[in-house]
Amino acid sequence: MITSPIWLPASLIAGGLQAWRTAVQRKVGQTLSVNAAGLVRYLYGLPIAVLLVVLYHGIFHGGAFPSLTPLGLLFAAAGGLCQIIATNLMLMTFGERNFVVGTAYAKTEAAQGAIISWLLLSDDLSPVAWLGVLSGVIGIMVLSTGGKRMGPGEFIRALGAPAARYGLASGFFFALTAVAIRRATMDVATPDPVSAALVVLAVTVAMQTLMQGTFLAWREPAQMRAVFSTWRVSGQVGLLSSLGSAFWFTGFATAPIALVRIVGQIEIVFTLGLAHYYLREPLKTSEVTGLLLVVSGVLLALLGATG
């Protein structure tokens, strides 16, 4: 159920910020381990998350902060842990030769999230919106092939590859993250969805920093030092991550998860548009097909949401 129209601009902005953050995080991942590259988004994002919640409540709520129930804390912790696992799995696909297939399977997150949220949260979508989810997922898969000819049989056989397994698992845990965060926002004592989203964001990022920071200090102390030595680039990841999550969480707090995720996939359009018009990279036929499917998915999702 949609509770506020703010979900739409929040989803669009979140998608754009995610594309930017992913690009920077890939650069960090070249010099850090999987766990260290995952930690930078939480460690450097925590001050930004705290600043956002303090500024928002100082401006719009007179400095008063709503409470989060113990159950809400539990869901925030679960969502934070699922996001850590999902991020690590996604980073693991970067080191695989079959990264393309892994990425494609990871993008089934929207469909997985739609099913999980329907089962656990009773988030119901119209048939048109479900069609939009399907169109968007297929479009992402087409785009992920990078122009390589890959028949259905070959794509299914690739399911046994490590990158595909990592990708599917990553999409599953990202979907669980969205469900847990949406549930956590329901346990914040405020009718303001932005307030609820920012409170859950600050609490979640704090717990993620503690969880992954403790693990890294225990298992990879040298990488912990590297996390601080790369602060210039890692700080950018943290900034973009917290800003993006603030918009994602706002979307989750105000609309069904599948709608938020499928609209957020508009990031692909922005990315390819910049590559074509500013970098003068020619668009491949598969990219045009994928773009049309993604845009159709977004339009169908919007049509289903308003119908």
DORO-86065 format. One record per residue: x, y, z of N, C-alpha, C, O, CB in turn. Coordinates in steps of 0.001 Angstrom, whole numbers, plus 500000, padded with zeros to 6 digits. Each point is the difference from the previous one (the first is absolute). Glycine has a CB too. Layout:
REM residues N
XYZXYZXYZXYZXYZ/...
END
This chain:
REM residues 307
500834498810500000499166501190500000500875501249500000500954500091500773497225498661500441/501503502204497930500738501258499927499413500967501024498800500275499992501732499365497543/500324500873503343499529500905501045500393501446499748499486500900500664500654497215500924/500768502129497461500417501374499695500565500048498584500693499072499579499798501390502872/499219500619496803500548500122498643501506500240499973500614500005498933497188500877500367/502793499318501879501437500264500044500811498793499553501184500127499688498420501487502161/499761497203498118500725498789499621500587500094498598501066499444499734497432499261501758/500806502003497599500447500042498611501289500807499826500973499459499476496646500320499824/502431501512501122501274500713499868501107499368500833501166500025499606497554502058499964/500921497347501587501013499346500835500630498823499263501216499815500056497536500886502007/500434498504497247500504498834499266500883500415498830501028499374499742496925499358500923/501648502321498627500780500477498857501360500532500446501021499698499382496848500862499418/502143500234502277501262500552500498500893498888500545501214500015499794497628502153500754/500552496865500148500764498881500546500692499214498894501153499594500144497245500268501768/500890499928496982500596499271498883501208500720499428501012499368499696496755499697499788/502139502255500365501126500767499481501190499977500932501136499845499550497260501596499266/501362498713502488501090499979500974500655498623500075501208499886500210497622501900501094/500362497173498523500563498650500051500967499761498852501048499382500189496871499814500925/501741501285497704500898499836498854501339500686500263501057499453499682496958500430498774/501937501294502116501208500758500314500823499291501076501217499868499878497596502261499504/500498497412501685500697499325501096500646498695499555501120499690500406497272501345501177/500908498198497582500543498734499525501284500215499205500958499238500134496726499817499804/502328501985499237501192500297499205501190500314500894501109499529499747497435501327498411/501234499942502892501092500354500908500423498791500828501189499803500251497969502565499846/499874496822500326500327498847500828500789498950499227500813499282500581497132501152500749/501822499474497378500807499083499188501464500399500042500886499146500038497151500431498466/502212501733501488501379500489500066500635499631501339501159499587500057498251502312498395/499813498255502629500501499638501324500273498507500072500972499568500617497755502338500404/500404497304498340500139498551500027501260499479499333500367498840500184497201501066499838/503092500938499211501237499575499342501174499950500966500992499320499738498161501661498146/500739499735503231501112500052500960499644499406501358500888499807500829499919502216497998/497924497684501422499574499459501289499389498617499820499573499634498905500031502693501954/500358496912500227499343498699499973498487500196499923499502501121500108502395497844501217/497384499934498489498540500078499897499399500605501270499146500883499924500858497112498548/500441501532502691499446500499501260500373501463500246499185500774500502500929496904500415/501115502697498728500431501381500199499248500945499065499589501087500408502676498092500301/497557500403498036499268500832499042498546500159500414499378501026499724502158498215498457/497918499733502486498638500106500497499913500923501204499027500740500148500525496967499007/501470502254501714499983500811501216500021501490499707499383500771500734501768497382500433/499541502279497781500154501437499768498648500701499817499848501163500373502381498373498583/496800499761500475498696500644499774499269500265501308499189500922500083500671497946497699/500423500320503250499356500196501295500825500924500899499465500931500602499492496798499189/502330502010500295500870500784500871500000501475499625499832500866500859501582497115499466/498774502301498401500034501383499551498594500564499763499818501211499885502411498334499082/496798499570500963498629500465499818499314500351501300499015500738500002500873497874497985/500630500857503152499355500229501289499912501476500377498923500442500401501905497337500293/500244503009499201499872501427500338498956500716499136499294500888500478503100499090500230/497514499631498023499018500616499106498592499626500422499106500846500010502549499104498111/498140498770502232498673499544500431499561500723501271498844500404500124501597497351498838/500484502404501980499674500702501254499702501470499714499065500572500559502400497833500753/499333502196497819499785501412499655498634500201499352499305500970500300503170499329499403/497140498791499414498709500116499325498835499947500982499071500803499914501945498147498070/499037500104502949498892499858500942499943501182500967498915500444500376501273497061499437/500974503004500590500029501146500908499483501257499302499191500736500564502753498240500661/498520501269497557499561501185499263498506499956499709499298500994500188502975499180498799/497240498679500556498590499893499643499104500245501210499028500750499919501576497631498270/499724500988502920499147500156501173500185501362500659499090500512500652501013497025499693/501069503039499484500195501339500513499187501025499239499488500953500587502776498386500128/497613500474497979499277500949499144498492499786500043499236500959500114502759499140498409/497577498642501385498564499728499839499289499527501266498770500009500052501756499439497624/500229500138503349499356499466501200500529500635501283499839499443501087499824498424497691/500961503287501093500458500707501193501017499252500825500102500218501207497732500848498818/502924498052499343501029499257500718499495498767500721500782499317500660500378502804499594/497559497574499640499433498806500653500183498778499100499740500053498798498564501380502429/502151497461499379500244498773499239498988498928500393499761499795501190502694500768498648/496947498749499191499048498933500326500735498764500500501180499801499709497222501081498563/500891498299502476500603498773500530499822498838499022499074499977499189500485500827503156/501352498244497760499950498777499199499807498844500963500777499846500943500719501123497222/497485498219501615499684498905500914501097498932499972500770499934499042496774500512500624/502535498711501381500974498903499995499854499095498778500993499523499450499008500554503036/498745499689497092499787499183498802500541500711498768500566499368499109497396499603501940/501862502351498905500550500769498894501513499931499966500595499921498925497447501586501198/502588498522501049501460499857500081500436498646499453501010499895499305499037501623502700/499178497450498317500316498657499527499917499928498483500867499411499355498272499634502792/499820501553497282499862499991498542501105500840499343500510499629498943496992500064501303/502867501428500370501088500823499462501312499222500010500772500062499043498064502022501758/501414497183500287501218499191500089499999498899498943501018499738499360499122500748503101/498696498869497363499891498944498991500215500567498605500699499403499182497716499338502297/500973502430498248500185500627498700501448500401499766500523499850498896497131500961501211/502994499701500937501397500386499870500896498816499706500895500086499160498674501786502385/500193497007499152500800498801499771499779499451498596500948499594499329498940499886503116/498853500509497112499696499513498642500680500877498949500475499494498984497312499602501826/502262502220499431500650500895499039501499499765499955500607500077498932497608501616501463/502394498019500761501432499686500035500278498756499162500917499983499179499289501051503120/498991497927497919500180498747499257499785500240498507500781499526499174498460499143502835/499696502070497643499693500261498592501120500799499328500387499704498870497161500252501678/502968501056500152501081500821499435501250499166499784500644500108498956498423501918502179/501284497143499840501178499148499855499843499025498837500947499775499245499469500432503212/498400499218497397499764499079498888500113500723498656500536499453499036497967499168502441/500988502612498468500069500768498766501437500348499667500396499950498835497327500969501605/503065499436500570501413500303499778500757498753499538500958500102499234498921501709502512/499696497027498714500645498754499600499793499699498519500827499335499375498852499816502944/499210501343497120499780499775498572500994500789499150500273499629498858497301499964501613/502977501513500091500955500809499242501260499210499655500656500271498995498457501768502139/501219496978499711501220499222499755499777498767499146500935499233499765499889501587502389/497950498976497377499698498819499205500035500311498502499652501101499573498947498027502314/501816499909497346500051500203498556498600500181499426499808500735499031502293497905500862/496931500692500707498634500079499509499212501056500757498849499784500380501251497805498980/500534503553500854499394501097500746498692500456499366499065500383500703503209500330500023/497662499247497938498810500460499289498769499219500438498962500584500313502465500067497736/498695498028501971498870499162500384499656500211501468498826500049500368501825498261497896/500374501813502572499764500232501418499226501275500234499074500035500811503006498738499704/498301502282498770499306501275500131498549499872499558499099500537500644503062500674498981/497616498077499277498640499815499492499122499300501025498868500419500243502030499483497429/499619499034502927499214499284500991499773500838501253498945499894500626501965497966498485/500055502967501264499838500861501172498849500971499799499330500386500957503115499412499533/497328500596498258498946500962499708498609499379500049499008500681499741502615500557498856/498295497462501735498686499410500256499486500433501367498933499567500433501648498462498115/500180502824502126499609500500501323498588500574500019499249499773500948503141500709499494/497247500262498509498666500609499974498916498930500029499018500124500732501900501832497992/499260496993500478499009498926499966500005499215501312498943499673500540501323500169496963/500931499858503003500083499282501270499380500822501132499293499469500856502792499371498341/498195502470500789499441500875501025498484500072499918499324500052501027502778501266498933/497360498687498823498546500045499826499347498766500605498971500095500669501317501254497237/500316497497501854499432498749500522500131499933501525499045499652500695501522499197497135/500631501489502687500230499916501444499116500991500756499414499654501026502950499618498539/497540501971499926499179501000500696498516499649499919499229500336500900502497501413498587/497875497575499434498611499545499883499706498920501044498929499981500606501085500559496922/500955498564502670499826498913500955500070500482501451499211499567500840501770498888497471/499971502447501981500252500393501385499275501267500432499614500130501161502570498790498609/497626502023499292499403501281500370498642500243499348499380501043500209502911499830500075/497256498166498933498716500138499276500011501193499057498960500613499759499866498336502175/502364501389497524500098501043498977499440499446498703500623499147499368501413501892501742/496805499434498494499360499477498798500181500975498844499888501212500180498434497548501227/501958500710497409500158500809498798498911499651499006499477498886499993503004501257500376/497186500824498791499036499742498931500669499151498919501228499964499919497559502221500561/500419497130498687500588499215498908500893500844499085501016499512499506496986498998500586/501623502751499684500807500875499148501356500277500656501027500012499322496870501042499744/502106499166502251501253500249500708500886498757499988501218500112499857497617501571501599/500569497134498693500781498755499912500636499864498617501139499551499875497330499355501806/500793501482497291500543499967498647501175500963499883500983499708499320496755499677499765/502156501760501578501099500956500002501235499440500669501112500195499511497237501638500505/501471497471501100501130499365500688500688499007499075501227499986499898497614500299502316/500362498876497105500554498998499085500742500658498847501096499570499643497053498871500968/501263502598498804500626500699498881501331500617500420500983499934499262496748500533499771/502293500131502151501231500616500476501105498996500243501156500248499656497474501517501358/501025497104499575501005498964500273500570499437498698501209499803499880497607499624502267/500309500317496884500479499488498702500893501043499330501033499660499423496875498933500315/501689502684500341500806501060499407501385500074500602500981500173499277496946501077500280/502170498621501769501298500019500669500850498824499555501206500148499802497769501008502163/500415497683497877500748498818499554500542500192498592501132499618499703497438498943501756/500609502038497673500464500267498629501166500973500025500990499800499298496696499793499803/502205501460501705501078500977500096501270499378500564501103500361499590497197501435500709/501554497277500634501158499403500656500816499096499090501155499698500301497582500429501800/500673499438496784500768499155499084501049500791499234500896499417499389497123499101500401/501876502821500238501004500831499333500093499762498513501066500176499410500175499828502687/497664499599497285500011499766498558500368498590499607499939499653498821500633502693500924/499811496827501220500380498621499702498758499178499706499003500089500716503032500112500747/498027499015497499498874499120499674499955498852501001500967499251500139499194501351497403/498729499266503144499872498973501028498576499470499961499060500690500395502720500399501061/498068497680498065498681499404499919499465499625501367500750499965500976499818499198496769/498127500555502334499396499629501289500680498794500648500217499971501211497627500938497952/502488498094500006500641498811500542501360500312500595500340499512501078498440499125497254/501997502177500967501328500378500494499891500810501288500789499827500929500083500169496717/498142500885502392499821500833501192499613499139501201500492500220501106498822501724497444/499803497072501235499581499122501094501164499127500456500179499780501198497467500213497912/503166499496499919501148499172500371501010500797500810500706499453500847498953499171497096/500403502668501789500938500851500732499622500145501468500769500539500796499681500684497093/498350498288502467499559500076501381500956499270500935500102500332501181497546499825498018/503057498836500258500939499249500827501305500714500238500789499562500838498181498412498303/501290503112500151501247500740500175499998500732501337498946500429500470501264499836497036/500985499884503121500065500706501292499407501396499944499306500415500928502720498280499595/498238502041498392499492501371499900498476500020500014499393500891500594502655499764498116/497332498363500635498538499936499971499449499697501386499002500584500422501072498657497189/500576499849503088499558499668501355500148501205500919499106500308500788501545497293498849/500484503073500253500203501207500808498941501052499661499459500662500885503022498861499228/497237500615498595499040501005499568498598499740500506499343500902500518502042499433497490/498151498420501842498670499645500486499893500173501516499012500523500515500759497866497582/501269501159502599500002500130501459500021501470500408499334500396500957501853497397499243/499582503009499068500060501432500285498626500641499829499560500771500853502841499277498405/496928499636499644498669500534499768499026499582501087499151500787500418501311499184497148/499661498783502893499123499497501059500208500774501302499033500395500652501006497333498277/501222502486501448500274500700501260499698501491499898499625500617500997502133497689499513/498396502285498303499579501393499833498479500110500138499487500973500553502495499466497933/497309498559501007498546499992500136499599499873501467499086500688500454500703498291497257/500895500139503038499730499862501424500313501302500743499305500373500945501201497165498899/500554503146499711500350501284500612498838500982499876499605500639500975502827498968498492/497032500501499333498899500936499765498785499662500854499358500891500556501470499447497114/498856498372502432498845499574500802500217500344501475499098500521500656500438497614497704/501652501575502159500290500269501411499988501499500295499482500428501030501887497474499061/499202502891499006500025501449500216498589500578499934499638500850500814502679499260498211/496894499437500020498605500465499917499258499673501290499244500821500521500773498861496978/500206499117503005499334499605501262500506500837501167499216500356500879500510497304498248/501559502661500902500559500804501084499397501400500022499735500547501070502386498140498773/497662501897498973499434501354499947498580500033500558499529501049500438501896499441497563/497894498368501984498648499941500547500006500069501522498963500246500617500336498413497404/501875501124502589500103499990501459500629501273500548500444500030501148499730497502498757/499865503514499283500457501301500473498758500821500353499066500106499205503066499804499360/497871500664502629498813500704500508499864501391499380500189501013500674500012497713501476/499473501310496568499787501266499305499154499761498746500137498960499357502067501941501526/496927500048498764499245499880498752500796500518498800499549499885498860498335500357502451/503290500322498938500843500575498951500893498911499414500904499532500692499060502732500448/499822497313497612500789498904499433501477500353499825500860499127500114497086500114498728/502352502021500885501402500396499859500708499905501347501141499545500076498261501985498009/499922498897502968500552499882501351500286498547500333501073499671500506497678502382500196/500279497071499010500171498574500280501168499426499211500799499232500535496751500574499926/502547500568498262501071499487499150501372500428500503500928499192500030497504500850498035/501705501221502329501302500502500442500412499420501348501179499728500227498382502366498507/499466497716502164500309499372501289500487498575499796501006499592500580497274501844500544/501005497809498052500400498618499724501354499970499288500817499117500262496754500196499595/502670501638499251501286500062499300501148500178500984500977499251499951497877501716498044/501041500019502902501079500270500949500258498796500901501149499630500243498258502800499705/499512496963500545500144498839500880500615498819499251500882499319500521497141501464500817/501510498980497445500489498869499209501472500155499645500775499055500150496930500642498932/502689501482500451501393500220499613500920499882501212501114499488499880498132502012498247/500305498964503036500802499876501218500239498521500328501118499611500336497943502581500524/499893496992499043500137498573500288500850499302498945500763499090500322497010500948500816/502101500381497601500811499409498942501479500308500200500857499140499795497204501056498639/502227501036501966501388500383500264500583499141501107501137499537499908498374502811499363/499702497441501778500451499172501117500192498556499573501013499385500333497800502133501247/500222497931497683500064498593499590501174499735499066500836499140500278496689500715499976/502541500879498641501049499707499029501353500529500468501034499417499676497257500654498498/501714501023502582501262500511500527500636499036500976501213499791499966497936502507499727/500040497106501187500519499011500951500541498781499284501064499484500343497310501315501356/500882498742497300500445498821499237501317500276499286500903499164500005496707500142499686/502497501879499689501211500332499242501194500146500936501094499531499685497508501620498570/501200499496502894501097500174500957500488498652500536501179499832500312497885502413500317/500011496801499471500346498675500513500695499144498940501015499362500281497036500782501278/501398499846497213500508499104498973501030500636499066500896499310499513496937499542500617/502054502442499617500893500654499039500490501351500540499654501046499451499135497800498654/502006501137502957500434501263500607500774500906499042499912501224500096500169497582502066/500670500601496924500750500811499036499057500764499087500277501138499620501604497216500460/496999501014499568499014500659499153499292501133500740499563500972499384500124496881499373/500203502021502548499402501083500777500853501267499865499474501104499861499530497221501768/502317501496498414500890501149499813499857500574498598500060501215499811501544497811501850/498204500088497345499849500449498615498713500794499812499948500922499185501358497087500051/497658501635501515498727500728499918500201501470500352499422500882499365499325497014501223/502078502362500428500238501384500413500987500716499075499922501218499843499613498097502514/501387499946497031500977500638499114499384500409498665500560500837499292501229497818501799/497064500763498559499333500338498734498827500957500234499028499983499245501649497778499817/499407503065501970498857500814500425499486500944498925498815500333499989502070499517502294/499996500593496801499542500958498987498938499393499091498968500619499740503273500474500330/498015497702499453499032499338499122498912499319500824498823500040499642502969499612498626/498608499727502833499030499303500839498965500960500575498838499635500177502908498670500375/498679502925499741499069500995500501498901500309498994498853500243500378502983500713500986/498520499034497343499005500234498957498970498866499979498805500230499816502907501037498826/498779497501501549499091498849500033499021500144501156498799499782499837502969498749499132/498753501838502207499141500164501158498959501085499814498837499823500361503029499396501028/498555501911498042499081501109499756498876499585499059498823500203500300503054501409500062/498489497808498502499009499601499006499113498874500525498810499941499690502768500750498493/499009498421502613499243498878500539498909500477500959498852499564499907503175498984499846/498339502352501171499008500490500963498921500843499333498820499888500333502941500082501422/498649500874497302498998500801499294499053499100499210498782500180500029502847501733499819/498954497111499442499163499083499231499075499192500894498821499832499687502968500042498599/498741499619502833499185499199500910498881500831500615498909499484500244503080499081500242/498268502719499767498953500867500550498797500046499057498851499976500441502900501408500744/498528498683497512498904500030499024499381498613499822498781499881499877502342502034498947/499715497024501161499451498644499905499070499726501181498887499507499813503182499715498962/498385501097502441499219499716501200498695500793499995498962499509500443503159500022500825/497945501707498225498777500803499897499017499341499038498797499961500257502514502136500236/499213497387498399499149499282499053499378498765500624498805499756499841502611501087498307/499403498361502576499490498789500637498937500309501042499081499209500215503118499712499383/497930502247501055499058500363501061498651500453499452499020500072500741502919500571500669/498008499664497288498787500616499452499360499243498840498936500401499529502018501730501182/499664496787498816499445499276498843500468498552500013500985499680500666498961502452497993/499367496986500616500447498609499885501423499918499473500394500769499123497245498525500492/503120499779500920501420499870499677500238499823498510500910500612499442499450498399502798/498834500160497111500208499729498577499883501272499168500775500199499064498338497491501274/499927503171499991499836501252499260501224500890500164500487500590499036497030499262501271/502971500235500919501172500842500274501209499500499228500716500786499379498385499742502900/501125498168497760501179499434499345499914500090498476500998500283499338499266498177502604/498564501305497508499904500016498531500130501418499474500595500202498941497942497763501116/500926503025500648500171501391499587501449500427500196500532500773499203497073499726501392/503029499009500450501407500321500249500922499494498916501117500496499849498391499444502551/500032499066496835500836499481498922500148500983498846500700499712499029498580498009501613/500070503432499451500187501045499000501451500455499973500429500670499061497193500065501246/503145498894500741501434500319500042500709499496498739500947500625499523498997499260502997/499593498985496944500629499435498806499852500955498826500926500157499204498609497516501626/499321502957499059499772500953498913500944501176500116500580500431499003497026498880500881/502558501221501333500908501123500210501430499615499654500717500759499348497774500115502444/501920497938498650501370499543499780500317499866498509501020500500499526498889498297502669/499216500528497079500249499806498575499838501303499225500682500216498999498540497419501216/499880503229500240499836501287499339501256500844500090500402500623499018497177499283501489/503040500122500657501248500754500179501119499397499151500788500718499384498506499905502956/500760498038497641501043499338499212499872500336498518501001500147499298499063497999502383/498683501974497847499781500248498575500213501465499630500687500298499023497697497809500955/501035502802500788500013501412499610501262500755500433500424500946499337497110498983500806/503060499641500978501169500729500481501312499277499691501023500635499741497547500315502058/501389497712498232501209499238499687500029499540498545500970499387499556499109499869502820/498861501041496893499899499659498578500134498499499744500535499584498972500393502662500500/498588496956501461500024498556499802498728499583499267498902500348500434502503499317501660/498722499597496805498808499612499244499132499013500777500507499139500719500763501240497163/497433499760501961499075499072500642499867498736499153499808500070498786498941501856502275/501356496920499596499829498728499313498510499673499900499177500529500746503079498667500089/497427499927498234498607499602499824499421499411501271498861500286500368501595499305497230/500345499576503077499526499379501244499743501056501070499084499854500809502196498056498634/499532503161500562499824501054500988498707500779499748499288500365500936503207499804499299/497217500078498488498754500681499651498808499145500418499030500511500561502107500648497502/498936497527501660498921499085500380499822499968501507498884500080500512501573498541497457/500670501260502737499938499973501457499438501283500584499199499973500933502731498491499051/498502502671499452499498501295500470498492500112499818499294500465500895502911500563498546/497310498550499412498565500063499732499220499133500985498918500379500448501567500046497129/500069498411502756499340499110500946499993500603501409498999499926500712501700498102497891/500438502571501787500083500624501328499027501170500104499260500111500978503154499198499205/497587501566498805499096501147500002498546499529499984499152500569500687502585500819498120/497979497573500405498636499451499977499609499479501370498865500169500447501408499228497140/500704499953503083499730499490501339499671501114500979499081499874500810502432498223498715/499246503002500399499746501143500875498609500586499727499246500287500930503233500209499148/497190499680498628498704500568499640498854499095500415498971500478500477502111500686497616/499088497529501730498960499045500409499830499997501507498883499923500511501625498667497493/500626501496502712499919500035501459499252501233500477499184499926500918502961498808499217/498141502410499230499310501240500354498516499920499646499146500443500769502988500833498872/497566498156499190498617499849499585499236499101500967498855500271500364501840500065497255/499979498581502787499367499073500948499809500620501360499053499670500714501960498452498061/499902502796501595499905500629501325498877501019500052499419500230501061503026499422499256/497242500964498540498981501035499974498653499496499531498981500681500112502805500941499484/498237497142499865498759499457499466499047499500501066498914499517499680502341499877498313/
END
